[in-house]
Amino acid sequence: MELNGRPVGTGELAGLALYGYGHFTTMLVTDLRVRGLDLHMERLSRDCRTLFDADLDILRVRELARRAAHARSSPSVVRVTVFDPDMDLGRPTTGRSPQILVTTRPAPGATPAPVRLGTRLFTRDVPQVKHTGLFASLRQRRAAQIDGYDDALFRGVDGRVSEGPTWNIGFVDGGGVVWPQAPRLRGVTARLVERAAEALGVPVSTRPIAASAITRMAGAFVTNATTGVRQVSAIDGVHLPRSSLVERLTDAYAELPCEAL
């Protein structure tokens, strides 16, 4: 764990731990290369302007992420978190000096099994930003797991599904991919799946999807930078068919070129 390229002190993390005001992106790094690196950097730059009204030095971000990944065995998961250690709780408008925290962990080994989801009435705060305020989302994940599911799928008060705690969801319908039209984060991996779908000639659309209608879909999948594309086996206890299109998208996603970090 490094802050601006040096070991971080516990005091410097106090603001992040106590207030949780910041944003991040998580990348799977293999041999110092990242799939969708341009999208990760675009996200960091955009969210920094949104939360701090400041520009982020993207070249510095890449340098620090590369340094951290080089110190780890490949592949690894590198998270870049942007926050201001000097932010004041009473006057958060003083937070104009965002700093770069880089953390690493081993990449997951085995291909994840299809996931079983339980819908939960919930919408993330500022869903268009990948922010560090994970308490409410993880609370929903925990509640879903207590109920016997693997994870939570959020639905709004209008009955439409949106996303999960740390992933996007896509559906297969009529031979194409359908994203939910709802307040959600447009994730990096989801955008890469769109590139993979384009390469396959698979149509992609976005439309409102009611929770009451999702079990009639021809399949579903979730997307996340760490695990890639993962089939959904059931929602609210109702089985979903395993989709061959999702398998094709998974392979096409894996074949997308990576960029040097």
C-alpha angles and dihedrals in degrees: 000000000000135000112208090342100309134089109282124233122225091240091058090058095051095093093049092046096045102037104022093211109152145077137239150179129215122214134189105224121198119179088342091303129117131199108229095009091155091056093048091052091045089054094050092049094047096045092047090057090046097050103029105019086232138116118245123222098237094183088056090048091054092047093052093044091049091050092051094046091049089058091055130070113256130288102037139157114243120193121195113199122187118203141136114248090197098052112135118225092216096045109028089168086080090070100103101128107074115190131204120245116185122193130174138199136173116278116247112265113206125055105261119248121243111284129238114216135200119199118237130188101245144117122196119240110255091357094188090067124071093223132171095244096108100147097098094042093050090047088059091047090051092049091050091051091049086055090055102263129118095232146347128265112202123227127183131230086264089063095248121132120232121169145312132260094274106002147053124241127219131186134211115228130156093354095305143086119262124195120200115256100224141102103299145129114270095225127212094237091048089054090049090051087056088056090049091049091051090052089053094045091243115151118238124201141166124221141146111282118196118216088231091061104044096088089062091062121108091238145324140218140185127223130211133155093238099048101023114206118358128184120237111226100185143000121206089349095305114123120238121204119253105252123222088201090060089052090052091048090049091055093044091049091052090052095054111115120257126222127229111257 
